[in-house]
Amino acid sequence: MPTEIQEETLTLEEILAGLKEMHRLILWNDDHNTFDHVIFCMMKYLDYSEAQAEKIAWKVHNEGKCAVLEGSFTEVEVYRKILQQEGLTVSVE
């Protein structure tokens, strides 16, 4: 069975944004992820404690979004893709 490769293209704005030193990974509220799933992902992939992950889940629920990681564009982009694969709604600022 052939391997399928998914190609992702970036806009000039996204490339230029990558030149900034610090970026933030934003987790957005949505109607399809449970609190438990968000907490699980925060603990598994971002190494938050259960209490920290629960606090993030509540902040996203109440405020609509929460910055969950800050770092280089490359680092933040890796985690964006991982969390997106898990079904979470995330973006990079």
C-alpha positions in Angstrom: 0.0 0.0 0.0 1.6 3.4 -1.0 2.3 5.9 1.7 0.2 9.0 1.5 2.0 12.3 2.1 0.0 15.4 3.1 1.5 18.6 1.9 1.0 21.8 3.9 1.6 25.2 2.4 2.4 28.3 4.3 1.5 31.9 3.4 4.0 34.6 3.4 2.5 36.0 6.6 3.0 32.6 8.3 6.6 32.4 7.2 7.3 35.9 8.4 5.6 35.2 11.7 8.0 32.3 12.1 10.9 34.8 12.3 9.6 36.2 15.6 11.4 34.9 18.6 8.5 33.8 20.7 5.2 32.3 19.7 2.2 31.1 21.6 0.1 27.9 21.1 -3.5 28.8 21.7 -6.1 26.2 22.7 -9.6 27.3 21.6 -13.0 26.3 23.0 -15.1 24.0 20.8 -18.2 22.0 21.0 -16.8 18.5 20.4 -13.9 17.9 22.9 -14.7 16.9 26.4 -13.0 18.2 29.5 -11.4 14.8 30.1 -9.9 14.7 26.6 -8.4 18.2 26.9 -7.0 17.4 30.3 -5.6 14.1 29.0 -3.9 15.9 26.1 -2.4 18.7 28.2 -0.9 16.1 30.6 0.3 13.7 27.9 1.8 16.1 25.4 2.6 19.2 27.4 3.5 17.6 30.7 1.0 19.6 32.8 -0.1 18.2 36.1 -3.7 17.1 36.4 -4.5 20.3 38.4 -2.8 22.5 35.8 -4.5 20.8 32.9 -7.9 21.1 34.6 -7.3 24.8 35.2 -6.5 25.2 31.5 -9.7 23.3 30.5 -11.8 25.6 32.7 -10.1 28.7 31.3 -10.8 27.6 27.7 -14.4 26.8 28.6 -15.0 30.2 30.4 -12.9 32.5 28.3 -12.9 30.8 24.9 -9.2 30.3 24.6 -5.9 29.8 26.6 -2.3 30.0 25.7 -0.9 26.6 26.6 2.7 26.9 25.3 5.2 29.6 24.5 8.4 29.0 22.5 10.0 29.1 19.1 7.8 28.8 16.0 9.3 25.3 15.3 8.6 24.0 18.8 5.1 25.5 19.0 4.2 24.3 15.5 5.2 20.7 16.4 2.8 20.7 19.3 0.1 22.4 17.2 0.2 19.5 14.8 0.2 16.9 17.6 -2.8 18.5 19.4 -4.6 19.0 16.1 -4.2 15.3 15.4 -5.9 14.7 18.7 -8.8 16.7 17.6 -8.2 19.9 19.6 -8.7 23.3 18.1 -5.4 25.1 18.3 -3.5 27.9 16.5 -0.2 29.7 16.7 0.2 33.4 17.5 
